[in-house]
């Protein structure tokens, strides 16, 4: 529109870079419709899901508490392996 190119940089200097995993990587362990529901609320990585409490996830999604607990367990186990 303006003819200008804008580059966006994050100022993370001095902060350790946190390892994260895209939710699609868990499609063999978590059903696709569950991943889609999490993405619908803006959670597209494992850390974005784990950063929310189980109660917050239950309130913002149509997922049952047991499903949320199972998803969070799978995600936590992956980070513990790494």
C-alpha positions in Angstrom: 0.0 0.0 0.0 2.6 2.5 1.0 5.6 1.0 -0.8 7.4 0.6 2.5 8.7 -2.7 3.9 8.3 -3.1 7.7 10.4 -5.6 9.5 9.3 -6.7 13.0 11.9 -7.8 15.6 11.3 -8.9 19.1 13.6 -7.5 21.8 14.4 -10.7 23.6 18.1 -9.9 24.2 19.3 -11.5 27.4 16.2 -13.7 27.7 16.7 -17.4 27.2 14.7 -18.7 24.2 12.0 -21.1 25.4 11.5 -24.3 23.5 8.0 -24.8 22.2 6.1 -27.3 20.0 3.3 -26.7 17.5 0.1 -28.5 18.6 -0.1 -30.2 15.2 3.0 -32.3 16.3 0.7 -34.0 18.8 -1.9 -35.1 16.2 -0.9 -38.8 16.8 -1.8 -38.5 20.5 -4.5 -35.8 20.6 -7.5 -35.9 18.4 -7.7 -33.3 15.6 -11.0 -31.8 16.8 -9.4 -31.2 20.2 -6.4 -29.4 18.6 -8.8 -27.4 16.5 -10.8 -26.3 19.6 -7.6 -25.2 21.3 -6.5 -23.3 18.2 -9.9 -21.6 18.1 -9.1 -19.8 21.4 -5.6 -18.9 20.2 -3.6 -21.8 21.6 -1.5 -23.1 18.7 1.6 -24.3 20.7 2.1 -26.6 23.6 3.3 -23.8 25.9 0.3 -21.6 25.0 -2.0 -24.4 26.3 0.1 -25.0 29.4 0.3 -21.3 30.2 -3.5 -21.4 30.9 -5.0 -23.1 33.9 -7.2 -26.1 33.4 -10.1 -24.0 34.7 -9.4 -21.3 32.1 -9.3 -23.8 29.3 -12.5 -25.4 30.4 -14.2 -22.0 30.6 -13.0 -20.9 27.1 -13.5 -24.1 25.2 -16.1 -26.7 24.7 -13.8 -29.4 26.1 -14.5 -31.5 29.2 -12.3 -31.3 32.2 -11.0 -34.9 31.7 -10.0 -34.1 28.1 -8.2 -31.0 29.2 -6.4 -32.9 31.9 -5.3 -35.6 29.4 -4.1 -33.0 26.9 -2.1 -31.1 29.5 -0.6 -34.4 30.7 0.5 -35.3 27.1 2.1 -31.9 26.6 3.9 -31.8 30.0 5.3 -35.3 29.4 6.8 -34.1 26.0 8.6 -31.3 27.7 9.8 -33.6 30.5 11.3 -35.9 27.9 13.1 -33.1 26.1 
